[in-house]
Amino acid sequence: MSDAAAVPLLVTLGEAAAAPLQPGRASALLLRHGTLELRYYAPRGHDPQQPHDQDELYVIAAGTGVFVREEERVRFGPGDALFVPAGAVHCFEGFSDDFAAWVVFYGPIGGERP
C-alpha cells in the first residue's frame, strides 16, 4: 500500500463539519500529505487567528463576511478562494452564523518563494 492510499480520496462537507477540533487548534485536521494539511474552519462569533508559519488557502464552503489580510479587506461568499502568505496578519470579520471554510496549509515553514 502506498502512502497516498492512506490519505482519504474524498472528504465530504458533512464529514468535515463533524470532525473534532484538535487540542489547541481552531480547525479540524481532515488529511495530511507531505507539507499539505487540509482543515475545516468554522469559528462562531469572532475569529481568533494569529499569523501562520505556512502559506494558506481558504475556500469558502458556506456563509459570507469580510476577510482582512494585512491592510486589504474583501467581501467573500461561498466558493470564493482567499490566499494568505506565511506570516501575514489575517482574519474573518462580520461573518454569518453559517460561515465555514476549507483551509489548505502547504509548503515550507516561512512560505514558498514567488
ZATI-94958 format. One record per atom (N, C-alpha, C): x, y, z; residue in one letter. Coordinates in steps of 0.001 Angstrom, whole numbers, plus 500000, padded with zeros to 6 digits. Example, Ala and Ser with C-alpha at 12.3 -4.5 7.8 and 13.67 -1.06 7.14 Angstrom:
<rs>
513190494310507800a/512300495500507800a/513200496700507800a/512850497750507080s/513670498940507140s/512900500030507870s/
</rs>
This chain:
<rs>
500848498817500000m/500000500000500000m/500888501238500000m/500629502164499084s/501411503399499021s/500950504378500089s/501783505378500372d/501407506419501334d/500151507149500889d/499990507353499566a/498814508060499049a/497537507311499379a/497613505981499462a/496415505193499775a/495934505449501195a/496821505912502074a/496438506201503459a/495749507560503581a/495851508389502550v/495213509704502539v/493828509546501928v/492789510063502578p/491442509900502028p/491326510452500611p/490617509728499759l/490335510184498408l/489289511293498428l/488334511185499343l/487212512113499429l/486967512495500880l/486766513775501116v/486303514266502412v/485073515108502111v/483931514689502628t/482706515436502365t/482578516619503325t/481750517573502938l/481499518725503798l/480881518277505118l/480005517276505071g/479407516746506292g/480438516132507220g/481376515367506657e/482450514782507468e/483327515879508069e/483613516893507273a/484447517993507754a/483781518710508917a/482493518998508779a/481762519707509830a/481675518902511113a/481693517574511021a/481589516704512195a/482947516367512809a/484033516699512134a/485370516348512628a/485702517123513896a/486330516450514848p/486665517121516112p/487847518084515961p/487834519131516764l/488975520039516819l/490094519368517597l/491324519640517209q/492470519142517956q/492717520089519134q/493238519587520223p/493555520478521351p/494470521622520904p/494086522827521264g/494886523999520936g/494746524501519517g/493870523887518714r/493663524309517324r/492212524740517127r/491993525715516255a/490642526217515989a/490037525587514741a/490791524658514123s/490300523979512925s/490509522475513083s/489690521710512363a/489772520249512413a/490687519759511293a/491617518873511625l/492503518266510634l/491750517163509903l/491691517260508570l/490966516290507759l/491906515338507029l/493041515863506564l/494049514993505957l/495385515695505944l/496438514872505850r/497807515385505792r/498559514549504764r/499321515230503915h/500154514554502929h/501371515429502681h/502541514984503087g/503741515810502985g/503547517084503775g/503795518234503147t/503619519509503844t/502180519994503822t/501320519321503048l/499939519770502879l/499047519281504017l/498262520187504540e/497210519836505503e/495896520422504998e/494850519620505043l/493503520092504756l/492762520155506076l/492184521323506358r/491473521541507608r/490105522147507325r/489257522140508335y/487927522733508266y/487846523765509380y/487461524984509027y/487441526097509979y/486059526723510001y/485425526723511163a/484081527288511310a/483951527977512666a/484633529120512836p/484536529821514119p/483134530382514332p/482795530601515553r/481494531203515885r/481744532473516685r/481094533565516266g/481217534824516999g/482348535701516521g/483595535254516714h/484736536038516230h/485859535084515821h/486808535612515071d/487924534830514539d/489188535162515327d/489692534217516132p/490839534492517000p/492198534193516366p/492279534082515060q/493515533635514415q/494717534525514665q/495870533877514622q/497167534537514618q/497850534151513304q/498879534888512870p/499580534515511645p/500114533081511722p/500152532412510559h/500616531029510480h/501992530984509835h/502706529884510060d/504065529793509538d/504157529121508161d/503003528754507583q/502968528222506224q/502008529056505379q/502163528966504065d/501183529584503168d/499848528881503377d/498779529588503041e/497441529091503373e/496444529524502296e/495528528620501996l/494457528897501056l/493137528545501725l/492212529492501747y/490856529248502247y/489932529118501044y/489034528147501068v/487949528061500100v/486667528101500917v/485856529104500680i/484655529304501492i/483617528241501147i/483225527469502148a/482235526406501985a/480822526949502180a/480669527884503114a/479348528447503425a/479528529801504091a/478519530645503947g/478497531917504653g/479113533064503870g/479008534224504480t/479509535469503899t/480174536291504989t/480920537287504574g/481558538186505525g/482639539004504865g/483567539476505680v/484690540279505211v/485967539575505643v/486926539485504713f/488228538901505037f/489256540015505042f/490092540028506070v/491137541035506221v/492488540334506125v/493343540837505225r/494727540357505105r/495609541588505102r/496345541742506214e/497170542934506399e/496279544177506230e/496521545017505234e/495737546244505035e/494581546068504047e/494452544866503465e/493402544614502465e/492142544078503134e/490990544436502567r/489696543943503041r/488855543574501828r/488275542377501833v/487406541959500728v/486183541240501285v/485055541398500591r/483855540625500917r/484018539248500290r/483488538218500968f/483578536864500444f/482237536155500547f/482104535094499769g/480912534256499784g/481272532840499377g/480299531940499389p/480549530537499067p/481241530368497715p/482260529522497713g/483015529238496502g/484222530127496296g/484332531229497024d/485476532118496876d/486723531483497495d/487885531822496930a/489171531361497448a/489976532571497892a/490646532437499027l/491421533523499624l/492823533009499948l/493853533714499504f/495244533300499753f/495871534160500839f/496639533506501714v/497367534208502768v/498798533680502794v/499788534537502554p/501170534074502651p/501560533855504113p/502522532996504314a/503007532715505665a/503369534015506378a/502973534112507647g/503322535251508483g/502412536459508365g/501469536451507412a/500599537620507225a/499491537647508282a/499231538819508821v/498129539016509760v/496832538951508953v/495879538147509428h/494624537980508689h/493520537506509621h/492258537758509223c/491118537259509987c/489832537463509198c/488801536759509639f/487455536934509099f/486695537850510040f/485926538786509478e/485139539724510280e/483699539742509788e/482780540046510687g/481388540233510324g/480808539059509552g/481250537866509861f/480796536696509107f/479464536170509622f/478730535540508710s/477415534993509029s/477525533774509948s/476415533450510597d/476392532329511549d/476708530990510913d/476512530869509602d/476777529601508922d/478164529545508280d/479031530515508584f/480357530576507966f/481158529307508222f/481781528790507162a/482696527649507240a/483625527697506035a/484860527254506228a/485841527263505141a/486720526028505190a/487066525549504007w/488140524576503867w/489438525370503973w/490435524841504650v/491720525523504793v/492821524570504345v/493664525047503455v/494806524259502986v/496074524971503430v/496869524307504257f/498210524779504613f/499182523967503770f/500231524616503262y/501181523879502437y/502520524583502392y/503522523852501955g/504844524408501698g/505711524476502934g/506895525043502739p/507863525110503832p/507486526145504886p/508051525989506055i/507914526999507106i/508486528304506546i/507734529394506718g/508150530674506166g/507543530971504808g/506892529966504205g/506207530154502929g/507053529850501718g/506357529701500597e/507005529433499317e/507580530731498769e/508581530619497971r/509124531799497301r/508346532037496016r/508080533327495681p/507320533622494448p/508070533144493204p/
</rs>
